[in-house]
Amino acid sequence: MEQSGPDDVAAYLDTVLPPRRQADARRLDRIFREVTGWVPRLWSGSILGYGSYAYTYASGRSGTYLATGFAPRRAKLSVYIMPGYADFDPLLAQLGKHKKGRACLYINTLSDVDEEVLARLIRAGLEDLGQRWKITPAPGG
């Protein structure tokens, strides 16, 4: 998956619309940086990824993907924090208004959720992922 550097992240965040979504994206970036200690990279042009991991499945399929991150989509924030291995339902019950995908959360606006619980979910997702795959911080992060 294609990724770019931190300068591209700043430029990308400047283009996020509407302005409320841009404000949420900037706040999410701060939360992810605080939790991970890593500088994000832009993946596929619109996903801010913090760290990465290389995987090889039993089928032989392999690749590299972001360890955690988010995409500020026009309709919702897509937050990639759950690798799909562990049961995070107890934390999700405390989060606030969201919808759950297979490995991500969909949030209308950041004010709909408890940011402290979100930070705990980010940590828990990374810990879970790190039990299966080696996580590498982004260069410079």
Secondary structure, DSSP 4 states (H G I P E B T S, - for coil): --EE-HHHHHHHHHH-SSHHHHHHHHHHHHHHHHHH----EEETTTEEEEEEEEEE-TTS-EEEEEEEEEEE-SS-EEEE---SSS--HHHHHHHBS-EE-SS-EEES-GGGB-HHHHHHHHHHHHHHHHTTS-EEPPTT-
